[in-house]
Amino acid sequence: MKLHIVEDDHSLREIYNTLFEAAGHTVKTSPNGLEAISEISEFKPDAVLLDIMMPEMDGYAFLDALSNNTSLTPVVIVCSNLSDQTDIDRAMTRGADYYLRKSDYVGNQLVDAVTAAYETARVKHSHAG
C-alpha cells in the first residue's frame, strides 16, 4: 500500500513512517494538510493517515480540499485524539472512510488497524464506482 501520513507531531510522524515502512508499505509524510494536498496529486497514495488538529490546514480542511479533487480517491483514515462523536461525524461527513483514536493503538497495532481499514474501505470504494 502507498500511504501518505499527514501528522504535525514530528516524533509521531517518524514513528509512523518507520512502522509502516517496516511492514512493507511505501510511505510519504507531511507535517500539515496544506503540504499534503500539494504532494498527494504527485504521490497518488492508496491511503491517507490523517491527523485532525494541525497548523496551516487542519484535517477537516484537508478532507474538504480532497473531496473537491475528484481525480484523487485515496482511502482516508483519520487518526486523532479527538474522540467526541461530533468530531468523528464531522470527519466522516467530509469524506473520511475510517476514524481511529490515536490512544487506542500502539506500534504495530496501528499498522494492523490501518491495513484492515484500508482493505475494507477499498472493497467499499470498488463497489461504489
PLY file of the C-alpha trace (Angstrom):
ply
format ascii 1.0
element vertex 129
property float x
property float y
property float z
element edge 128
property int vertex1
property int vertex2
end_header
0.00 0.00 0.00
1.17 3.53 -0.77
0.44 5.56 2.35
0.60 9.30 2.87
0.87 10.21 6.56
-0.33 13.70 7.49
0.73 14.41 11.08
2.12 17.61 12.62
3.88 15.91 15.55
7.41 15.26 14.25
8.12 12.32 16.59
4.83 10.58 15.78
5.35 11.17 12.05
8.77 9.49 12.26
7.43 6.57 14.34
4.52 6.02 11.92
6.87 6.24 8.94
9.22 3.63 10.45
6.37 1.27 11.43
4.67 1.33 8.03
7.90 1.06 6.04
8.98 -1.91 8.20
5.64 -3.54 7.33
6.47 -3.19 3.63
4.44 -0.10 2.74
5.63 2.82 0.61
5.32 5.94 2.76
5.38 9.71 2.28
4.82 12.14 5.15
3.64 15.73 5.52
3.53 17.94 8.63
0.19 19.55 7.70
-2.75 19.34 5.32
-1.56 22.17 3.10
1.70 20.40 2.21
-0.12 17.09 1.84
-2.64 18.47 -0.66
0.16 19.74 -2.89
2.11 16.46 -2.65
-0.75 13.98 -2.88
-1.56 14.55 -6.55
2.01 13.54 -7.45
2.39 10.67 -4.96
-1.10 9.22 -5.63
-1.37 7.20 -2.39
-3.75 4.30 -1.90
-4.50 5.61 1.58
-4.02 8.70 3.74
-3.49 8.52 7.50
-4.76 11.91 8.63
-4.48 13.83 11.88
-7.17 16.45 12.55
-5.52 19.09 14.74
-2.69 20.60 12.65
-1.39 24.07 11.81
-1.88 25.77 8.42
-4.58 23.35 7.22
-6.32 21.03 9.65
-7.69 17.60 8.79
-11.21 18.90 8.16
-9.99 21.46 5.60
-7.81 18.75 4.04
-10.87 16.49 3.67
-12.81 19.36 2.06
-9.97 20.07 -0.38
-9.59 16.38 -1.21
-13.31 15.97 -1.90
-13.11 18.86 -4.37
-10.50 16.97 -6.41
-12.36 14.06 -7.98
-9.22 12.66 -9.63
-7.86 11.72 -6.19
-9.70 8.95 -4.36
-7.45 7.52 -1.66
-8.94 5.75 1.34
-8.79 8.30 4.17
-8.22 7.01 7.68
-8.37 9.68 10.35
-6.13 9.05 13.35
-6.81 11.67 16.00
-7.06 12.14 19.75
-10.36 13.94 19.22
-12.86 11.32 20.25
-16.11 13.22 20.68
-18.86 11.83 18.43
-19.34 15.26 16.83
-15.65 15.27 15.78
-15.99 11.77 14.34
-19.21 12.68 12.49
-17.62 15.88 11.17
-14.72 13.91 9.67
-16.90 11.13 8.28
-19.34 13.52 6.58
-16.37 15.26 4.94
-15.21 12.03 3.32
-13.14 10.08 5.83
-13.54 6.32 5.45
-12.45 5.38 8.98
-11.78 7.12 12.28
-9.20 5.71 14.69
-8.37 7.16 18.11
-4.59 7.54 18.48
-4.63 6.47 22.11
-6.22 3.10 21.22
-3.24 1.88 19.19
0.44 1.30 19.94
3.11 0.33 17.41
2.12 -2.44 15.05
-1.46 -2.35 16.34
-1.82 0.88 14.36
-0.32 -0.71 11.24
-2.76 -3.62 11.57
-5.75 -1.33 12.15
-4.87 0.94 9.21
-4.24 -2.04 6.92
-7.58 -3.63 7.88
-9.43 -0.32 7.46
-7.80 0.17 4.06
-8.75 -3.31 2.85
-12.36 -2.88 3.99
-12.69 0.61 2.52
-11.06 -0.45 -0.75
-13.80 -3.04 -1.23
-16.44 -0.38 -0.49
-14.80 2.02 -2.98
-14.68 -0.60 -5.73
-18.40 -1.35 -5.30
-19.29 2.34 -5.21
-17.75 3.06 -8.62
0 1
1 2
2 3
3 4
4 5
5 6
6 7
7 8
8 9
9 10
10 11
11 12
12 13
13 14
14 15
15 16
16 17
17 18
18 19
19 20
20 21
21 22
22 23
23 24
24 25
25 26
26 27
27 28
28 29
29 30
30 31
31 32
32 33
33 34
34 35
35 36
36 37
37 38
38 39
39 40
40 41
41 42
42 43
43 44
44 45
45 46
46 47
47 48
48 49
49 50
50 51
51 52
52 53
53 54
54 55
55 56
56 57
57 58
58 59
59 60
60 61
61 62
62 63
63 64
64 65
65 66
66 67
67 68
68 69
69 70
70 71
71 72
72 73
73 74
74 75
75 76
76 77
77 78
78 79
79 80
80 81
81 82
82 83
83 84
84 85
85 86
86 87
87 88
88 89
89 90
90 91
91 92
92 93
93 94
94 95
95 96
96 97
97 98
98 99
99 100
100 101
101 102
102 103
103 104
104 105
105 106
106 107
107 108
108 109
109 110
110 111
111 112
112 113
113 114
114 115
115 116
116 117
117 118
118 119
119 120
120 121
121 122
122 123
123 124
124 125
125 126
126 127
127 128
